[in-house]
Amino acid sequence: MINKIALRETMLSLELDKLHTVEANYQEFLQQARVDNTDGYDDDELSHALESSDMAALLDQSIHEYQEKIDRLKAIDFSPRTQVEPGAVVKFKNRHFVISVATNQFECTGESYMGISADAPVYAALQGLEAGDTFDLNGKEVKIQAVY
């Protein structure tokens, strides 16, 4: 049986690590975006500061996106499921997918998982299905092996 508490904690930890990395990079680019005007500055220094400012703005957007993913993970009920819905783990093609937020492949308790957002097209094909049901994935019929 899948330990969904450990699964949720692993996903939260991975997303928090990503958030902290982006926040640190954001702070670094903010510092580089400041121009010391005490001795004057040249065009090259100003150009680098503007580039750093642009990067900080992009990272700021990423910070908000990671925070939204973390908030969604915290709000999802990960209790056992029999149908595909947010909080379910679905096994098909011998792989485990967590219906929650989009993630890269990750490991938890010796198994490999990948997060699928409820906004993803594949979720629309899976929604409401149960173990043994089939769905169309890129023109091929795929059988759901299990829903947890």
BAKEKE-441037 format. One record per residue (C-alpha): x, z, y. Coordinates in steps of 0.5 Angstrom, whole numbers, plus 2048, in hexadecimal, padded with zeros to 3 digits. Layout:
<pts>
<pt px="X" pz="Z" py="Y"/>
...
</pts>
This chain:
<pts>
<pt px="800" pz="800" py="800"/>
<pt px="802" pz="7FF" py="807"/>
<pt px="804" pz="804" py="80C"/>
<pt px="800" pz="802" py="812"/>
<pt px="803" pz="808" py="816"/>
<pt px="80A" pz="806" py="815"/>
<pt px="808" pz="7FF" py="816"/>
<pt px="805" pz="801" py="81D"/>
<pt px="80B" pz="806" py="81F"/>
<pt px="810" pz="800" py="81D"/>
<pt px="80C" pz="7FB" py="821"/>
<pt px="80C" pz="800" py="827"/>
<pt px="813" pz="802" py="826"/>
<pt px="815" pz="7FA" py="826"/>
<pt px="811" pz="7F8" py="82C"/>
<pt px="814" pz="7FF" py="830"/>
<pt px="81B" pz="7FD" py="82F"/>
<pt px="819" pz="7F6" py="831"/>
<pt px="816" pz="7F9" py="837"/>
<pt px="81C" pz="7FD" py="839"/>
<pt px="821" pz="7F8" py="838"/>
<pt px="81D" pz="7F3" py="83D"/>
<pt px="81C" pz="7F9" py="842"/>
<pt px="824" pz="7FA" py="842"/>
<pt px="825" pz="7F3" py="843"/>
<pt px="820" pz="7F3" py="849"/>
<pt px="824" pz="7F9" py="84C"/>
<pt px="82A" pz="7F5" py="84B"/>
<pt px="828" pz="7EF" py="84F"/>
<pt px="824" pz="7F3" py="854"/>
<pt px="82B" pz="7F6" py="856"/>
<pt px="82E" pz="7EF" py="856"/>
<pt px="829" pz="7EC" py="85A"/>
<pt px="82B" pz="7F1" py="860"/>
<pt px="830" pz="7EE" py="865"/>
<pt px="835" pz="7F3" py="868"/>
<pt px="835" pz="7F0" py="870"/>
<pt px="83A" pz="7F5" py="872"/>
<pt px="83F" pz="7F0" py="872"/>
<pt px="83B" pz="7EA" py="872"/>
<pt px="83A" pz="7E6" py="86D"/>
<pt px="83B" pz="7DF" py="86B"/>
<pt px="836" pz="7D9" py="868"/>
<pt px="839" pz="7DA" py="861"/>
<pt px="837" pz="7E2" py="861"/>
<pt px="830" pz="7E0" py="864"/>
<pt px="82F" pz="7DB" py="85E"/>
<pt px="831" pz="7E0" py="859"/>
<pt px="82C" pz="7E5" py="85C"/>
<pt px="826" pz="7E0" py="85C"/>
<pt px="827" pz="7DE" py="855"/>
<pt px="828" pz="7E6" py="853"/>
<pt px="821" pz="7E7" py="857"/>
<pt px="81E" pz="7E1" py="853"/>
<pt px="820" pz="7E4" py="84D"/>
<pt px="81E" pz="7EB" py="84E"/>
<pt px="817" pz="7E8" py="850"/>
<pt px="816" pz="7E5" py="849"/>
<pt px="819" pz="7EB" py="846"/>
<pt px="813" pz="7EF" py="84A"/>
<pt px="80E" pz="7EA" py="847"/>
<pt px="811" pz="7EC" py="840"/>
<pt px="811" pz="7F3" py="841"/>
<pt px="809" pz="7F3" py="842"/>
<pt px="808" pz="7EE" py="83C"/>
<pt px="80C" pz="7F3" py="837"/>
<pt px="808" pz="7F9" py="83A"/>
<pt px="802" pz="7F5" py="839"/>
<pt px="804" pz="7F4" py="832"/>
<pt px="805" pz="7FC" py="831"/>
<pt px="7FF" pz="7FE" py="834"/>
<pt px="7FB" pz="7F9" py="82F"/>
<pt px="7FF" pz="7FC" py="829"/>
<pt px="7FD" pz="803" py="82B"/>
<pt px="7F6" pz="801" py="82C"/>
<pt px="7F5" pz="7FE" py="825"/>
<pt px="7F2" pz="801" py="81F"/>
<pt px="7F7" pz="800" py="819"/>
<pt px="7F2" pz="803" py="814"/>
<pt px="7F1" pz="800" py="80E"/>
<pt px="7ED" pz="7F9" py="80E"/>
<pt px="7EA" pz="7F5" py="809"/>
<pt px="7E9" pz="7EF" py="80E"/>
<pt px="7EE" pz="7EC" py="813"/>
<pt px="7ED" pz="7EF" py="81A"/>
<pt px="7F2" pz="7F2" py="81F"/>
<pt px="7F5" pz="7F8" py="81B"/>
<pt px="7F5" pz="7F4" py="814"/>
<pt px="7FB" pz="7F2" py="810"/>
<pt px="7FA" pz="7EB" py="80D"/>
<pt px="7FE" pz="7E9" py="807"/>
<pt px="7FE" pz="7E1" py="806"/>
<pt px="804" pz="7DC" py="804"/>
<pt px="807" pz="7E3" py="801"/>
<pt px="808" pz="7E5" py="808"/>
<pt px="805" pz="7EB" py="80C"/>
<pt px="802" pz="7EA" py="813"/>
<pt px="800" pz="7F0" py="818"/>
<pt px="7FA" pz="7EE" py="81C"/>
<pt px="7FC" pz="7F1" py="822"/>
<pt px="801" pz="7EE" py="827"/>
<pt px="806" pz="7E8" py="826"/>
<pt px="80C" pz="7EA" py="824"/>
<pt px="812" pz="7E8" py="820"/>
<pt px="813" pz="7E9" py="819"/>
<pt px="815" pz="7F0" py="818"/>
<pt px="817" pz="7F5" py="812"/>
<pt px="813" pz="7FC" py="811"/>
<pt px="813" pz="800" py="80A"/>
<pt px="817" pz="7FA" py="807"/>
<pt px="812" pz="7F5" py="808"/>
<pt px="812" pz="7EF" py="80D"/>
<pt px="80C" pz="7EE" py="812"/>
<pt px="80B" pz="7EA" py="818"/>
<pt px="806" pz="7EC" py="81E"/>
<pt px="800" pz="7E7" py="81F"/>
<pt px="7FC" pz="7E7" py="826"/>
<pt px="7F4" pz="7E7" py="826"/>
<pt px="7F5" pz="7E2" py="82B"/>
<pt px="7F9" pz="7DD" py="826"/>
<pt px="7F6" pz="7D7" py="823"/>
<pt px="7F7" pz="7D9" py="81C"/>
<pt px="7F3" pz="7E0" py="81D"/>
<pt px="7ED" pz="7DC" py="81F"/>
<pt px="7EE" pz="7D9" py="818"/>
<pt px="7EF" pz="7DF" py="814"/>
<pt px="7EA" pz="7E4" py="818"/>
<pt px="7E5" pz="7E7" py="814"/>
<pt px="7E8" pz="7E4" py="80D"/>
<pt px="7E9" pz="7E9" py="807"/>
<pt px="7EE" pz="7E9" py="801"/>
<pt px="7ED" pz="7E3" py="7FD"/>
<pt px="7EA" pz="7DF" py="803"/>
<pt px="7ED" pz="7D8" py="805"/>
<pt px="7EF" pz="7D5" py="80C"/>
<pt px="7F2" pz="7CF" py="80F"/>
<pt px="7F9" pz="7D0" py="811"/>
<pt px="7FC" pz="7C9" py="814"/>
<pt px="7F7" pz="7C5" py="810"/>
<pt px="7F9" pz="7C9" py="809"/>
<pt px="7F4" pz="7CE" py="806"/>
<pt px="7F7" pz="7D5" py="805"/>
<pt px="7F5" pz="7DA" py="801"/>
<pt px="7F5" pz="7E1" py="804"/>
<pt px="7F8" pz="7E6" py="7FF"/>
<pt px="7F6" pz="7ED" py="802"/>
<pt px="7F4" pz="7F0" py="808"/>
<pt px="7F6" pz="7F7" py="809"/>
</pts>
